[in-house]
Each structure stands twice: as structure tokens, then as C-alpha cells.
Amino acid sequence: QTGLPVSDAITAAGWNNLIAKIDTLIQRAELSVSTAKPSYAVSGMSITASLYNTMRGYIVAVLLQMNIGTAYFPPTVSTGDVITPYHFAFEGTNSLQGAVNRAISVFNNSLN
């Protein structure tokens, strides 16, 4: 559903697992990412535009190092924007998870 509050879009565990996936990819692909790492979430915490954009920046830094095109970059959000499940969706190409999945796929294919 579009327009749900972020608390309904992703759990703290889901947010933290996404960070862990990115960190694992950075380590396995031997990338050097100097972009700020997003904060871990705790239950009940709000995902603000600033926190979302920090996660986005972290993911984009990985995509750039892996030469993955801007078509896969998640959108930025502004203060006051409603962050919806689309921003986190596993199947959305331009979602946070979709971008991470694309990077993992590119890395796995590079091993063949």
C-alpha cells in the first residue's frame, strides 16, 4: 500500500539487516566506501528523510564503485515527504532493497 507510515514499511530488524547486507557486500567485493554509514534502528524509531538519505548515499557509493548505472539509484526524499513501502520494497528496482539486490547480483555474476 502506498502512503503507509515508515513504521509499517520496514521494521528495525529489516533496516539493520539491510545495513548488514551492504557491509557484507563491501567486505566481499573489497570496496572502499568513505560515505557515512547509516545509523542502526531500534524498535519504535522513526526513519526520517535524513536517515533514509544517509542509507541511500551509502548504497549509491557502493553502486558507483561497482559501475552500476544511475537507473538503479533509489530516489532522495525531502523533509516532510511521506516515506512509503515503495522506498524499501524488495522488488522495486529503485528501492533501497532493490538497489542492494542489484549490487549483490552484479557481484555474484562477477565471480563466474
C-alpha positions as CSV (number, residue, x, y, z in Angstrom):
1,Q,0.0,0.0,0.0
2,T,1.2,3.5,-0.8
3,G,1.3,6.1,1.9
4,L,1.9,3.9,4.9
5,P,4.0,5.4,7.7
6,V,7.6,4.2,7.7
7,S,6.9,2.1,10.8
8,D,4.6,0.0,8.6
9,A,7.1,-0.1,5.7
10,I,10.1,-1.6,7.4
11,T,11.0,-2.9,10.8
12,A,14.1,-2.1,12.8
13,A,15.4,-5.6,12.1
14,G,14.8,-5.1,8.4
15,W,16.6,-1.8,8.4
16,N,19.5,-3.3,10.3
17,N,19.6,-6.4,8.1
18,L,19.9,-4.1,5.0
19,I,22.9,-2.4,6.6
20,A,24.4,-5.8,7.3
21,K,23.9,-6.9,3.7
22,I,25.6,-3.7,2.4
23,D,28.5,-4.2,4.9
24,T,29.0,-7.8,3.8
25,L,29.0,-6.8,0.1
26,I,31.5,-4.0,0.8
27,Q,33.8,-6.6,2.5
28,R,33.4,-9.4,0.0
29,A,33.7,-7.1,-3.1
30,E,36.7,-5.4,-1.4
31,L,35.2,-1.9,-1.9
32,S,36.4,1.2,-0.1
33,V,33.4,3.3,0.9
34,S,34.0,6.5,2.7
35,T,30.4,7.7,2.7
36,A,28.7,8.0,6.1
37,K,27.2,4.7,7.3
38,P,23.5,4.9,8.3
39,S,22.5,4.5,12.0
40,Y,21.2,1.2,13.2
41,A,17.5,1.3,14.1
42,V,15.8,0.4,17.3
43,S,12.1,-0.6,17.6
44,G,9.9,2.5,17.6
45,M,12.5,4.7,16.0
46,S,11.3,7.0,13.1
47,I,13.1,6.7,9.8
48,T,13.5,10.4,8.9
49,A,14.3,11.8,5.5
50,S,17.8,12.5,6.7
51,L,18.3,8.9,7.9
52,Y,16.8,7.5,4.7
53,N,19.1,9.7,2.6
54,T,22.1,8.6,4.6
55,M,21.2,5.0,3.7
56,R,20.6,6.0,0.1
57,G,24.0,7.6,0.0
58,Y,25.7,4.6,1.4
59,I,24.1,2.4,-1.2
60,V,24.8,4.8,-4.1
61,A,28.5,4.8,-3.1
62,V,28.5,1.0,-3.5
63,L,26.7,1.2,-6.8
64,L,29.1,3.8,-8.2
65,Q,32.2,1.7,-7.2
66,M,30.6,-1.3,-8.9
67,N,29.9,0.7,-12.1
68,I,26.1,0.2,-11.7
69,G,24.2,2.9,-13.6
70,T,22.1,5.6,-12.1
71,A,18.9,3.9,-13.3
72,Y,19.2,1.8,-10.1
73,F,19.7,4.6,-7.7
74,P,17.0,5.0,-5.1
75,P,15.3,8.4,-5.1
76,T,16.2,11.0,-2.5
77,V,13.5,12.3,-0.2
78,S,12.9,15.7,1.4
79,T,11.9,16.6,4.9
80,G,8.1,16.3,5.1
81,D,7.9,13.7,2.3
82,V,5.9,10.6,3.1
83,I,8.3,7.6,3.1
84,T,6.3,4.7,1.7
85,P,6.9,0.9,1.4
86,Y,7.9,1.6,-2.2
87,H,11.1,3.2,-0.8
88,F,12.1,0.0,0.8
89,A,10.4,-2.7,-1.4
90,F,12.3,-5.8,-2.2
91,E,11.0,-5.9,-5.7
92,G,11.3,-2.2,-6.6
93,T,14.3,-1.5,-8.9
94,N,14.6,2.0,-7.4
95,S,14.0,1.0,-3.8
96,L,16.8,0.7,-1.2
97,Q,16.5,-3.1,-1.1
98,G,16.2,-3.3,-4.9
99,A,19.4,-1.4,-5.4
100,V,21.2,-3.6,-2.9
101,N,19.9,-6.7,-4.6
102,R,21.1,-5.4,-7.9
103,A,24.6,-4.8,-6.5
104,I,24.7,-8.3,-4.9
105,S,23.6,-9.8,-8.3
106,V,26.3,-7.9,-10.1
107,F,28.9,-9.1,-7.6
108,N,27.8,-12.7,-7.7
109,N,27.9,-12.7,-11.5
110,S,31.4,-11.3,-11.5
111,L,32.5,-14.4,-9.7
112,N,31.5,-16.7,-12.6
